[in-house]
């Protein structure tokens, strides 16, 4: 029979709205299959009543657990070797807006842990805020070698709102990238491709495809040149969709891969740093946070560029070349 425990406080406001299974996973850090079994067999109660794994919990709800649950969670969280110590401090905080926080993620730090790298922004947040009722969580992802502005949600409601804004276009994300070659247009352009993911798990790569190809998804972004050279150009990009590796894949498809991108550009580029930076985030509430890239020497950017147009409304689109499934469209009107 479940028992109440003073060490397991009621649902707090930042945790409100989560599914019970999510709530328990964030609080306890135990395997989902174990928690699911406890709920299904009635060993977990909400306000004294049996419930389902996907029941939503609300502020003030009392959640009762099996008597051994907290001991198991404590044992799971206890460090058993020196390498369990925190790997580093949090990146610089650009600012906050309620439960939304924006960090300046350095290149080389993954957003989430994965194969071959335990250290990540998500890991550092979880350790730094281990006692918080809701552990702050990245609301989106930047590639490991991409630096710049990254949004973190400090409550479940803020996380849901941010993810909904990402889907609807209410969260504006702008980047700057140094690309290979002479960028051929002086105006802002709407770039459109259809991309699909190919490759084994953990080694996926985005490829251009025909619009009706299986798994193909539309990828849209705005691109404006900031500097145009014969060998290299600096381009400002605003995402209008959010596909995996979208900017890298789209620019490479136009024969202008990002400098340092050995995945989508020449293999020799692997020895150079990736020159792609998340320049600016505009939150759904209208607040904007921006940071210049850490690049030095001839690639340095010392002045913040103006924001790109809000959207592609009014832009006319040219036909796609049938053999390339790609286009650089006419300039925005």
Secondary structure by P-SEA (a helix, b strand, c coil): cbbbbccccccccccccccaaaaaaaaccccaaaaaaaaaaccccccccccccccccccbbbbbcccaaaaaaaaaaccccccccccccccccccccccbbbbbccccccccccccccccaaaaaaaaacccccccccccccccccccbbbbbccaaaaaaaaaaaaaccbbbbbccccccccccccbbbbbbbbbbbccccbbbbbbbccccccbbbbbbbbbbccccccbbbbbbbbcccccaaaaaaaaaaccccccccccccccccccccccccccccccccbbbbbcccccccccccccccccccccccccccccccccccccccccc
